[in-house]
Amino acid sequence: MKFTKKEVQERVSRLGKPLNLDKFTWCGKGRQFTSKQPNLDLNFKYIEKFKIYLSYASTVFAGHHTTITATGGLTAVVGCFSNIYCYGDWNNITVDSFSSVSIAPASIVKVLGSGVTIGFGGGKEIKVKKGDIIETCPRTSCWEYPSRYLLNGELDGVPHIIANNILSRILSKKGNVYNVINDGERWGSWLIKHKDTYARGETLEDARSCLMNNLLSIDNPKHHDLTLKSILALEKSMKDYHSIKGTCGEGQRYCVENKEVKTSLCVTMVNSLKSFFKSNK
């Protein structure tokens, strides 16, 4: 099936509107789509043999024999015999049989079929089976490969959870309440999950209080004047990160004590906040 550039445009949108023709290139012979625009939605579901090159924070639905290269923030559902290359963090990929995924830190891969290979950079790769879920651990330095990962919720056979960009070993779990030890720490703390929101605290009561604050803070309109180029003082960046991402005081403490934080927003926060913004200002 051949596509003209106009027909491709009908399947590509940005912020709910068709992407302008001058914002992407299309090679009909090679079935290759390229765009530097972020926040794209591409619907090529059930259509095979596409090559797609994307910027940040895009969503793709495509058929078999699809190749996607993205700088990060990719959400993709593709068919069999596909290849995904993610060079930046925060990806959520679903692949079918006989596919390969080269993944970055802080990402998730869901496997629908057999014969799938996951690559972690530096030559490391694993074979996974149908039904497996792979979560790569958060980055601890700017140049780190995703050397650690959870396979079906376990790290080296021990139950773990990644919440608000923090890796934690699970000591016990009851319902949506976890007693955990954060990566690199020796003492236990508490984690509560409510739908897609997490809250942490040194005590269970602290975590419950934090959860209520997080639920009230999500998508606060006072942050809508921020852009991806905003430079914030450390104190304000922590407050905004808390409000937008739903990260509690315990999570902020962990971030400051265990990651490289400078006077402007640290890399981890920038990547987290990108998904919040709805336009490339």
TALINTA-V75413 format. One record per backbone hydrogen bond with DSSP energy under -0.5 kcal/mol. NH is the residue of the N-H (numbers start at 1). CO is the residue of the C=O. If there is no record, write none. Layout:
BEGIN
nh=NH co=CO
nh=NH co=CO
END
This chain:
BEGIN
nh=8 co=4
nh=9 co=5
nh=10 co=6
nh=11 co=8
nh=12 co=9
nh=13 co=41
nh=14 co=17
nh=15 co=39
nh=17 co=14
nh=19 co=12
nh=23 co=20
nh=24 co=21
nh=25 co=34
nh=27 co=32
nh=28 co=26
nh=31 co=27
nh=32 co=27
nh=33 co=51
nh=34 co=25
nh=35 co=53
nh=39 co=56
nh=41 co=13
nh=42 co=59
nh=43 co=11
nh=43 co=41
nh=44 co=42
nh=44 co=61
nh=47 co=44
nh=49 co=64
nh=51 co=31
nh=52 co=67
nh=53 co=33
nh=54 co=69
nh=55 co=37
nh=57 co=72
nh=59 co=40
nh=60 co=75
nh=61 co=42
nh=62 co=77
nh=63 co=44
nh=63 co=47
nh=65 co=80
nh=67 co=50
nh=68 co=83
nh=69 co=52
nh=70 co=85
nh=71 co=54
nh=71 co=55
nh=72 co=55
nh=73 co=89
nh=75 co=58
nh=76 co=92
nh=77 co=60
nh=78 co=94
nh=79 co=63
nh=81 co=97
nh=83 co=66
nh=84 co=100
nh=85 co=68
nh=86 co=102
nh=87 co=70
nh=87 co=85
nh=90 co=105
nh=90 co=106
nh=92 co=74
nh=93 co=108
nh=94 co=76
nh=95 co=110
nh=96 co=79
nh=98 co=114
nh=99 co=96
nh=100 co=82
nh=101 co=117
nh=102 co=84
nh=103 co=101
nh=103 co=119
nh=106 co=137
nh=108 co=91
nh=109 co=134
nh=110 co=93
nh=111 co=132
nh=112 co=95
nh=112 co=110
nh=116 co=128
nh=117 co=99
nh=118 co=126
nh=119 co=101
nh=119 co=117
nh=120 co=124
nh=121 co=124
nh=124 co=121
nh=126 co=118
nh=128 co=116
nh=131 co=111
nh=132 co=129
nh=134 co=109
nh=135 co=150
nh=136 co=107
nh=137 co=148
nh=144 co=141
nh=146 co=120
nh=147 co=145
nh=150 co=135
nh=151 co=154
nh=152 co=133
nh=152 co=150
nh=154 co=151
nh=155 co=158
nh=156 co=154
nh=158 co=155
nh=160 co=153
nh=161 co=168
nh=163 co=161
nh=163 co=166
nh=166 co=163
nh=168 co=161
nh=169 co=181
nh=170 co=159
nh=171 co=169
nh=171 co=179
nh=172 co=179
nh=174 co=177
nh=177 co=174
nh=178 co=191
nh=179 co=172
nh=180 co=178
nh=180 co=189
nh=181 co=169
nh=183 co=167
nh=185 co=182
nh=189 co=180
nh=190 co=201
nh=191 co=178
nh=192 co=199
nh=193 co=176
nh=194 co=197
nh=197 co=194
nh=199 co=192
nh=201 co=190
nh=207 co=203
nh=208 co=204
nh=209 co=205
nh=210 co=206
nh=211 co=207
nh=212 co=208
nh=213 co=209
nh=214 co=210
nh=215 co=211
nh=216 co=212
nh=217 co=213
nh=218 co=214
nh=220 co=217
nh=223 co=220
nh=224 co=221
nh=226 co=223
nh=230 co=227
nh=232 co=230
nh=237 co=233
nh=238 co=234
nh=239 co=235
nh=240 co=236
nh=241 co=237
nh=242 co=238
nh=243 co=239
nh=244 co=240
nh=245 co=241
nh=246 co=242
nh=247 co=241
nh=247 co=242
nh=250 co=200
nh=252 co=248
nh=253 co=249
nh=254 co=250
nh=255 co=251
nh=256 co=252
nh=257 co=253
nh=258 co=254
nh=259 co=255
nh=261 co=259
nh=262 co=264
nh=270 co=266
nh=271 co=267
nh=272 co=268
nh=273 co=269
nh=274 co=270
nh=275 co=271
nh=276 co=273
nh=277 co=273
nh=277 co=274
nh=281 co=279
END
